[in-house]
């Protein structure tokens, strides 16, 4: 996978981890799923930082990355 895809997956996992944490907190459960999602998301972002010479993507690059990712998915079908 290229670094753009890994970055998008990492950000998505971090977003899902946040939602899972809030859900576990509201239900007064242990946030096991949130911790796993958070660890995976951080792992993806660390991989991007190590593989890409410029480091992580800037915030203004994220919408373009998502648009290119969606276009690649749509072109595959």
C-alpha positions in Angstrom: 0.0 0.0 0.0 1.1 3.5 -0.6 1.5 6.0 2.2 -1.6 8.0 1.3 -3.8 4.9 1.8 -2.1 4.0 5.1 -2.5 7.5 6.3 -6.3 7.5 5.5 -6.7 4.2 7.2 -4.8 5.3 10.2 -6.9 8.5 10.6 -10.1 6.5 10.1 -9.1 4.0 12.8 -8.3 6.9 15.2 -11.7 8.4 14.5 -13.4 5.1 15.2 -11.3 4.7 18.3 -12.6 8.0 19.6 -16.2 7.0 18.9 -15.7 3.6 20.6 -14.1 5.3 23.6 -17.1 7.7 24.0 -19.5 4.8 23.6 -17.7 2.6 26.2 -17.5 5.6 28.6 -21.3 6.3 28.2 -22.1 2.6 28.9 -19.5 2.4 31.7 -17.7 -0.4 30.0 -14.0 -1.0 29.5 -12.8 0.6 26.2 -11.0 -2.5 24.9 -12.1 -2.0 21.3 -11.1 1.7 21.5 -7.7 0.8 22.8 -7.1 -1.7 20.0 -8.4 0.7 17.3 -6.2 3.5 18.7 -3.1 1.2 18.7 -3.7 0.2 15.1 -4.3 3.8 14.0 -1.2 5.0 15.7 0.7 2.0 14.1 -0.4 3.0 10.7 0.6 6.6 11.2 4.0 5.6 12.5 4.4 3.4 9.4 3.6 6.4 7.2 6.0 8.6 9.1 8.8 6.1 8.6 8.1 5.3 4.9 7.5 8.8 3.7 10.6 11.0 3.5 8.7 14.2 4.2 7.0 12.7 7.3 3.3 12.8 8.0 0.9 14.7 5.6 -0.1 18.2 6.5 -3.7 19.0 7.5 -4.4 20.8 4.2 -3.4 17.8 2.2 -5.9 15.4 3.8 -9.0 16.4 1.7 -7.1 15.8 -1.5 -5.8 12.5 -0.2 -9.4 11.4 0.6 -10.7 12.6 -2.7 -7.9 10.7 -4.6 -8.6 7.6 -2.4 -12.3 7.7 -3.2 -11.6 8.2 -6.9 -9.3 5.1 -6.9 -12.0 3.0 -5.2 -14.6 4.2 -7.7 -12.3 3.5 -10.7 -11.8 0.0 -9.4 -15.5 -0.8 -9.8 
